[in-house]
Amino acid sequence: MPERLKILARPTMRQANMVLGFSGWMNGGEASTGTVETLAAKLGARPLAEMDPAEFSVLSFPGPMEVAALLRPHVKIEEGLITGFQGPANTFSHCEQANLVLLAGREPNLKWDQYADGLFEVASLCDVSAIYFVGSVAALVPHTRRPRLHASVSDEALKGKLEQYQVRFSNYEGPASFSTYLTCRCAERGLPMVNLVAEVPVYVQGRNFRCIETVVRWLAGALGLQLNLDDLRRHADRLEERLNEAVAKHPELLERIGKLEEDYDNEVFDTQMGDLKDWLEQKGIRLD
C-alpha cells in the first residue's frame, strides 16, 4: 500500500518485537498511548514510518459529546488564538539497540484490513517476530492497588510464558476491537501476538500513571528492556496521594473504596459496585 505508507528508515533488525498503542476504545487512563510514549522516550526511538490516517479515521459522528470527543481532532485556543491543532496520526518508530518497533496511532475506524496490511509491511521490513498490543479497560479495581493484567493471544503456545508473569486470560463476548481483529490476522500468518490489557479504576479520570507503570514494567521484563522507571514510579505515587486526599473529603466514597479494596484482595467480584461511576457523576465528584 505505497500510497498510504511512507517509509522513513530501513533499519537492520532481526527477530524484533513490535508494541502497539492506540487512542480510542481501549485507552482508559491513557494506558495504551502512555505506555508507547514512555517506551519511545526512554529508548530514544527514531522515526521509522508513517501511515496516512485519512482513509482510516472518522473525524465526526452524531452523538453525545463523550462519543464525539473520541473522534474529533484536538484543538488548543489561547486568548482567542488557535495555538494547536492535532489530528489523528499513525507513526512507527524504532530502537535498534532494544530490537523494538513502536506504533502510536488511533484505532482505525475504517478499512481494518488495509490498515493491518500496512502494519504487516512495516513488520516485515523489521523482521518482527512478535507483536504486543497494550490497552486497558475500566474495572472495579481500587486506585490503591496494582492493576491486574489480562491477555488474549494468537496461539495457545504463548500462554505458558504469560502465566509466568501472572497474567490472567480473558473471557469476553461482545464488540471487537481492532487489536482483536489483528490478532486473528496474526494467527493466520503464524505471527505471535499478545493483547495485554490492564484494569483501570472506573472512577478515576485522566492519565493513570500507576497503570502505565505496571504495563511498562511488564513489557520491560518480558522483552528484556533495560529501563530506569524511577520517575514513572514517582508520578504514580503522587497520583495516588492526590487521589487519597480527594477521597478523604468524601466519607461515603471512602467507604465504597474500602469495600473495593476488600473485594479486590479477596478476589471477590461484586457487580453491585458497578454504579460507582454514575454515583460520582451524580455527586459531582471528579477524581483525576
C-alpha positions as CSV (number, residue, x, y, z in Angstrom):
1,M,0.0,0.0,0.0
2,P,2.6,2.6,-1.1
3,E,0.1,5.4,-1.3
4,R,-0.8,5.1,2.3
5,L,2.5,4.1,3.9
6,K,5.6,6.3,3.9
7,I,8.9,4.5,4.9
8,L,11.3,6.9,6.6
9,A,14.1,4.5,7.6
10,R,15.3,1.0,6.8
11,P,16.9,-0.3,10.0
12,T,18.8,-3.6,10.2
13,M,16.8,-5.6,12.7
14,R,16.4,-9.3,13.3
15,Q,13.6,-11.1,15.3
16,A,12.3,-7.7,16.5
17,N,9.3,-7.1,18.8
18,M,6.6,-4.6,17.9
19,V,4.5,-2.8,20.6
20,L,1.2,-1.1,19.6
21,G,-0.6,1.7,21.4
22,F,-3.9,3.1,20.2
23,S,-6.0,6.0,21.3
24,G,-9.7,5.3,21.3
25,W,-11.7,2.5,22.8
26,M,-9.1,0.6,24.9
27,N,-7.1,3.5,26.2
28,G,-8.7,4.1,29.6
29,G,-6.3,6.1,31.8
30,E,-4.2,6.6,28.6
31,A,-2.6,3.3,29.4
32,S,-2.2,2.3,25.8
33,T,-0.8,5.6,24.3
34,G,1.0,6.4,27.6
35,T,2.9,3.1,27.5
36,V,4.1,3.6,24.0
37,E,5.0,7.2,24.6
38,T,7.0,6.2,27.7
39,L,8.9,3.4,25.8
40,A,9.7,5.8,22.9
41,A,11.1,8.4,25.3
42,K,13.1,6.0,27.4
43,L,14.6,4.3,24.5
44,G,15.2,7.3,22.3
45,A,13.1,5.8,19.5
46,R,13.7,7.2,16.0
47,P,11.2,7.7,13.2
48,L,10.5,4.6,11.1
49,A,7.3,5.1,9.0
50,E,4.0,6.9,8.9
51,M,0.6,5.6,7.8
52,D,-1.8,8.2,6.3
53,P,-4.8,8.3,8.7
54,A,-7.1,10.0,6.2
55,E,-8.6,6.7,4.9
56,F,-8.9,5.1,8.3
57,S,-10.3,7.8,10.5
58,V,-13.8,9.2,11.1
59,L,-13.5,12.8,12.5
60,S,-17.1,13.5,13.3
61,F,-20.1,11.3,14.3
62,P,-23.5,12.2,15.6
63,G,-24.0,11.5,19.3
64,P,-23.2,12.8,22.8
65,M,-20.1,14.8,23.5
66,E,-18.2,11.9,25.1
67,V,-18.5,10.0,21.9
68,A,-17.6,12.9,19.6
69,A,-14.6,13.7,21.8
70,L,-13.1,10.3,20.9
71,L,-13.1,11.1,17.2
72,R,-12.6,14.8,16.6
73,P,-9.2,16.5,16.3
74,H,-7.8,18.2,19.4
75,V,-7.5,21.9,19.4
76,K,-6.0,24.4,21.8
77,I,-7.1,28.1,21.8
78,E,-5.4,30.7,23.9
79,E,-6.7,34.3,24.2
80,G,-8.7,33.7,21.0
81,L,-5.8,32.4,19.0
82,I,-5.5,28.8,17.8
83,T,-2.2,27.6,19.1
84,G,-2.5,23.9,18.5
85,F,-4.5,21.6,16.2
86,Q,-3.8,17.9,16.4
87,G,-5.5,15.4,14.1
88,P,-5.1,11.6,14.1
89,A,-1.7,10.2,13.2
90,N,-0.1,6.7,12.9
91,T,3.6,6.8,13.5
92,F,6.1,4.0,13.7
93,S,9.4,4.4,15.5
94,H,12.2,2.1,16.3
95,C,15.1,1.4,18.6
96,E,17.7,-0.9,17.0
97,Q,19.6,-1.4,20.3
98,A,16.4,-2.7,22.0
99,N,15.3,-4.5,18.9
100,L,11.9,-2.8,19.2
101,V,9.4,-1.3,16.9
102,L,6.6,1.0,18.3
103,L,3.4,2.1,16.7
104,A,1.5,5.1,18.2
105,G,-1.8,5.7,16.5
106,R,-5.5,5.9,16.6
107,E,-7.5,2.7,16.4
108,P,-8.8,2.7,12.8
109,N,-12.5,3.4,12.3
110,L,-12.4,2.2,8.7
111,K,-10.7,-0.4,6.4
112,W,-9.2,-2.5,9.1
113,D,-7.9,-4.9,6.5
114,Q,-5.9,-2.3,4.7
115,Y,-4.6,-0.8,8.0
116,A,-3.4,-4.3,9.0
117,D,-1.7,-4.7,5.7
118,G,0.3,-1.6,6.2
119,L,1.3,-2.7,9.7
120,F,2.4,-6.1,8.4
121,E,4.5,-4.3,5.8
122,V,6.4,-2.5,8.5
123,A,6.7,-5.7,10.5
124,S,8.2,-7.4,7.5
125,L,10.7,-4.6,6.9
126,C,12.0,-5.0,10.5
127,D,11.7,-8.8,10.7
128,V,9.2,-8.6,13.5
129,S,8.7,-11.9,15.2
130,A,6.1,-11.0,17.8
131,I,3.5,-8.2,18.3
132,Y,2.2,-6.9,21.6
133,F,-0.8,-4.6,21.9
134,V,-1.2,-2.8,25.2
135,G,-4.6,-1.5,26.3
136,S,-6.8,-1.0,29.3
137,V,-10.4,-1.4,30.4
138,A,-12.4,0.3,33.2
139,A,-12.9,-2.1,36.1
140,L,-13.8,-2.3,39.7
141,V,-10.2,-2.0,40.9
142,P,-9.2,0.4,43.6
143,H,-6.6,3.1,42.8
144,T,-4.6,1.9,45.9
145,R,-3.8,-1.5,44.3
146,R,-1.7,-2.5,41.3
147,P,-4.0,-3.2,38.4
148,R,-4.5,-6.8,37.2
149,L,-3.3,-7.7,33.7
150,H,-5.4,-9.9,31.3
151,A,-4.4,-11.2,27.9
152,S,-5.7,-12.9,24.7
153,V,-3.3,-14.5,22.3
154,S,-3.0,-15.6,18.7
155,D,-1.7,-19.1,19.7
156,E,-2.1,-21.4,22.6
157,A,1.7,-21.9,22.9
158,L,2.0,-18.2,24.1
159,K,0.1,-18.8,27.2
160,G,2.9,-20.6,29.1
161,K,5.2,-17.6,29.1
162,L,2.4,-15.2,30.1
163,E,1.4,-17.4,33.1
164,Q,5.0,-16.9,34.4
165,Y,4.3,-13.2,34.6
166,Q,1.0,-13.6,36.5
167,V,-1.2,-12.6,33.6
168,R,-4.8,-13.8,33.5
169,F,-6.5,-14.9,30.4
170,S,-9.6,-13.0,29.1
171,N,-13.1,-14.3,28.9
172,Y,-15.2,-12.0,26.8
173,E,-18.0,-11.9,24.2
174,G,-19.2,-8.7,22.6
175,P,-18.0,-5.9,20.2
176,A,-14.5,-6.5,18.9
177,S,-11.5,-4.1,18.9
178,F,-9.1,-3.7,16.0
179,S,-6.4,-5.4,18.1
180,T,-8.6,-8.5,18.3
181,Y,-9.0,-8.4,14.5
182,L,-5.3,-8.0,14.2
183,T,-4.7,-11.0,16.4
184,C,-6.8,-13.1,14.1
185,R,-4.8,-11.9,11.1
186,C,-1.6,-12.7,13.0
187,A,-2.8,-16.2,13.7
188,E,-3.4,-16.8,10.0
189,R,0.2,-15.6,9.3
190,G,1.7,-17.6,12.1
191,L,2.9,-14.4,13.7
192,P,2.7,-14.5,17.5
193,M,0.6,-11.7,19.0
194,V,-0.4,-10.8,22.6
195,N,-3.2,-8.4,23.6
196,L,-2.2,-7.2,27.1
197,V,-5.0,-5.4,28.9
198,A,-4.7,-3.7,32.2
199,E,-7.6,-2.8,34.6
200,V,-8.0,0.9,35.4
201,P,-10.3,2.2,38.2
202,V,-13.7,3.1,36.7
203,Y,-13.9,6.1,39.0
204,V,-10.7,7.9,38.0
205,Q,-10.3,10.2,35.1
206,G,-7.2,11.3,33.3
207,R,-3.8,9.7,32.8
208,N,-3.3,6.8,35.2
209,F,0.5,6.6,35.9
210,R,0.1,3.5,38.1
211,C,-1.5,1.6,35.2
212,I,1.2,2.8,32.7
213,E,3.9,1.9,35.2
214,T,2.5,-1.6,35.6
215,V,2.3,-2.2,31.8
216,V,5.8,-0.7,31.1
217,R,7.4,-2.8,33.8
218,W,5.7,-5.9,32.5
219,L,7.0,-5.3,28.9
220,A,10.5,-4.4,30.2
221,G,10.6,-7.8,31.9
222,A,9.1,-9.8,29.1
223,L,11.1,-8.2,26.3
224,G,14.4,-7.8,28.2
225,L,14.4,-4.0,28.2
226,Q,16.8,-2.1,30.5
227,L,14.8,0.9,31.7
228,N,15.0,3.3,34.6
229,L,11.4,3.8,35.7
230,D,12.0,5.7,38.9
231,D,10.4,8.9,37.5
232,L,7.3,6.9,36.4
233,R,7.0,5.4,39.9
234,R,7.2,8.9,41.4
235,H,4.4,10.1,39.1
236,A,2.3,7.0,40.1
237,D,2.9,7.6,43.8
238,R,2.0,11.3,43.6
239,L,-1.2,10.5,41.7
240,E,-2.2,8.0,44.4
241,E,-1.5,10.6,47.1
242,R,-3.7,13.2,45.3
243,L,-6.5,10.6,44.9
244,N,-6.3,9.7,48.6
245,E,-6.6,13.3,49.6
246,A,-9.6,13.8,47.3
247,V,-11.3,10.6,48.6
248,A,-10.8,11.5,52.2
249,K,-13.0,14.5,51.7
250,H,-16.0,12.3,50.9
251,P,-16.7,9.8,53.7
252,E,-19.2,7.8,51.6
253,L,-16.8,7.4,48.8
254,L,-14.0,6.4,51.2
255,E,-16.3,3.7,52.5
256,R,-17.1,2.5,49.0
257,I,-13.4,2.3,48.0
258,G,-12.6,0.5,51.2
259,K,-15.2,-2.2,50.1
260,L,-13.5,-2.3,46.7
261,E,-10.1,-2.9,48.4
262,E,-11.5,-5.7,50.5
263,D,-13.2,-7.4,47.4
264,Y,-10.0,-6.9,45.3
265,D,-7.8,-8.5,48.0
266,N,-10.2,-11.4,48.5
267,E,-10.8,-12.0,44.7
268,V,-14.5,-11.1,45.1
269,F,-16.1,-9.5,42.1
270,D,-19.1,-7.6,43.4
271,T,-21.2,-6.3,40.5
272,Q,-23.3,-4.3,42.9
273,M,-20.4,-1.8,42.9
274,G,-20.8,-1.2,39.2
275,D,-22.8,2.0,39.8
276,L,-19.8,3.8,41.3
277,K,-19.1,5.9,38.3
278,D,-22.7,7.0,38.0
279,W,-22.8,7.8,41.7
280,L,-19.7,10.0,41.3
281,E,-21.3,11.9,38.4
282,Q,-24.5,12.4,40.4
283,K,-22.5,13.8,43.3
284,G,-20.4,16.0,41.0
285,I,-17.2,14.3,42.2
286,R,-14.3,14.1,39.8
287,L,-11.1,12.2,40.6
288,D,-8.0,12.8,38.5
